[in-house]
Amino acid sequence: MSRYSDCSHTRKIEYWIFLACIIGIGICYHGVRALAVYGLSAVTAILTDFICLFLEKKSYKRADLANIGMALTMCMMFPATVPYSIVILSTIFAVAIGSHVFGYRKRYLFPPSAIGYLFALSCWKDEILNFPEAGEKLPLFHHQAELSNSMSYILLTENEIHSSWNQILMGTVHSPMGTGCIIMLAVGMVVMICRKQISLWACLGYLLGISISSFFMSVSIHGVLISCMTVFSMIFLIADPAVMPCRNIMAYVGALVTGLLSCYLISAYHLEYAPIVAVMLSIPLWRWLSKIEEQMTPEVEEDEEETEETTPLENRFGDEEEEDFEEEENLEEIDEITEEETFEDDDDFEDDDFDDLEDEPEEDTNAT
């Protein structure tokens, strides 16, 4: 059985509740336009899924709803003023290429949300890296918002923070729609770790990697944590078991290297999206560590594997093909049992009839 094949009802719903809370904060800060961006991305993901599955001659299943969460995660890294055309094209690229081509319904080779974000960043850099002021209500069309660089960019270039700590923790600064509220992300991270939705070892390794790298590069550790989408990337990209194939110690090592690389990119190149680039560059290392882990880990029984498995963020509903196969097996077993019971009943009935037939001649002879 796949390590992603089963998850409880609470694990299914809590992920969407977490996303809904982040989306709600973005709507409160930027108004109805943020809601339109999220909704358009979700609808585009569904339509792209239907088209891709139709071309692949596959049916739409519950596991395909995972791409909606992926699309929402990608939009959380966008500004609220992002054009609708960019949202549509980025979602199509993320679903068609990042999801269907690279590991669809299985373990993702690359995070689809990261692929969609980097695609938009490489094509429309100015629209992606300029942000409106938090709290400014934006109309659906023809907004006149004044855009500026993010708080992360100002911190990296000027080495100064022009906002209060209260504003930074609450996310009322120039930042993407879903990555600015540090308090909400920190609380959600703790909940997801407790519910075993994300890897604790990966989180610890990433934090240690950032700490070591910031110490040697003379970078403020708290400045890295509150900027550059660090906490957001740790939750939805680095510690996600759907992307991070390793467990325990190997996940710790892989995330540690990713943290070192991420802090290096922040310090050397002042990239406010450094964690996303670090994740993409670390994917080969993660795959190599996963192969080593498979060779070192002895085979265990399926029951033990089920108790230790972790449900990935991008696939909350598990592998539907395996679930359907298990249902077919259960139905076959039930049919075999019913056939055996009916066969035994028929044998008993025939034996009783044969005994009655044997008794009838004796009664006739006695009568004569």
Protein Blocks (a to p, Z undefined) as FASTA:
>chain_A
ZZklbccfklmmmmmmmmmmmmmmmmmmnojmlmmmmmmmmmmmmmmmmmmmmmnopacd
fklmmmmmmmmmmmmmpcfklcfklmmmmmmmmmmmmmmmnophiacfbdfklmmmmmmm
mmmmmlmmpccdehiacdfbhpabdcdddfklmmmmnopafbdfklmmnopacddfklmm
mmlmmmmmmmmmmnopacfklmmmmmmmmmmmmmmnopafklmmmgghlmmmmmmmmmpm
klmmcghjlmmmmmmmmmmmmmmmmmmnopaklmmmmmmmmmmmmmmmmmmmmmmpccdd
fklmmmmpccdfklmnopfklmmmmmmmmmmmmmmmmmmmmmmmmmmmmmmmmmmmmmmm
mmmmmmZZ
